[in-house]
Amino acid sequence: MAVTVFSGVIAAIGIIFLLAKLNIKRVLCFDVVVDIVVTLGLTVLLAGTFAGMMAALLGGAIISIFLYMTKRLFGYEKPVWNRYWFTWVNVPPKGSA
């Protein structure tokens, strides 16, 4: 049981570090898509045993909670199409003035 939890946590931390390298505020604009892709990706990579599936689902749950809380606390940037290209516009967190 402890190995399963440890594996899920380590997988989630590794993915969080990768997302942070991609400019986390821009990734948060697509948080639902990222959440689904990460959870499905972990499930496919760790499939084969019950412990692997539980580690994948735990890692996916940790990623989901991280993305939700980060978006609510820090806001995000979303792409807005200008006439010829798009620019990133900052969206403040909910509840702030």
C-alpha positions in Angstrom: 0.0 0.0 0.0 2.8 2.4 0.9 4.6 1.8 -2.4 1.4 2.5 -4.3 0.9 5.8 -2.5 4.6 6.7 -2.9 4.5 5.9 -6.6 1.4 8.1 -7.2 2.8 11.0 -5.3 6.2 10.8 -7.1 4.4 10.6 -10.5 2.3 13.6 -9.6 5.3 15.7 -8.4 7.2 14.9 -11.6 4.3 16.0 -13.8 3.8 19.2 -11.7 7.5 20.1 -12.3 7.1 19.6 -16.0 4.0 21.8 -16.0 5.8 24.5 -14.1 8.5 24.5 -16.8 5.8 25.2 -19.4 4.7 28.5 -17.7 2.1 27.2 -15.3 -0.2 30.3 -15.7 -0.6 29.6 -19.4 -1.1 25.8 -18.7 -3.9 26.7 -16.2 -6.0 28.1 -19.1 -6.4 24.5 -20.3 -6.6 22.8 -16.9 -9.4 20.4 -17.7 -7.7 19.1 -20.9 -4.4 18.8 -19.0 -6.1 17.0 -16.2 -7.8 14.5 -18.5 -4.6 13.9 -20.6 -2.4 13.4 -17.5 -4.8 11.0 -15.8 -5.4 8.9 -18.9 -1.6 9.0 -19.6 -0.7 7.8 -16.1 -3.4 5.1 -16.3 -2.0 3.8 -19.6 1.6 3.9 -18.4 1.0 2.2 -15.1 -1.7 -0.3 -16.2 -1.1 -4.0 -15.7 -1.6 -4.4 -11.9 -4.0 -3.2 -9.4 -1.3 -1.3 -7.6 -0.3 0.5 -10.8 -3.8 1.6 -11.5 -4.2 2.9 -8.0 -0.9 4.8 -8.2 -2.1 6.3 -11.6 -5.4 7.4 -10.2 -3.8 8.8 -7.0 -1.4 10.8 -9.2 -4.2 12.0 -11.4 -6.2 13.1 -8.3 -3.2 15.0 -6.9 -2.7 16.8 -10.3 -6.3 17.6 -10.5 -6.3 19.1 -7.0 -3.1 21.0 -7.7 -4.5 22.5 -10.9 -7.8 23.5 -9.3 -6.1 25.2 -6.3 -3.4 26.9 -8.3 -6.0 28.4 -10.7 -8.1 29.6 -7.9 -5.2 31.1 -5.9 -3.1 32.7 -8.6 -5.3 33.1 -11.7 -4.2 32.2 -15.2 -3.4 33.6 -18.6 -5.6 33.0 -21.6 -5.0 33.6 -25.3 -7.0 36.4 -26.9 -7.0 36.6 -30.7 -6.0 40.0 -32.1 -6.3 40.9 -35.7 -3.4 38.8 -36.9 -2.1 36.8 -33.9 -3.0 36.1 -30.3 -1.7 37.6 -27.1 -1.8 36.3 -23.5 -4.1 38.2 -21.2 -3.9 37.8 -17.4 -7.1 36.7 -15.7 -7.0 37.4 -11.9 -8.1 34.7 -9.4 -11.8 34.5 -8.6 -12.9 36.6 -5.6 -10.2 39.3 -6.1 -11.1 42.9 -7.1 
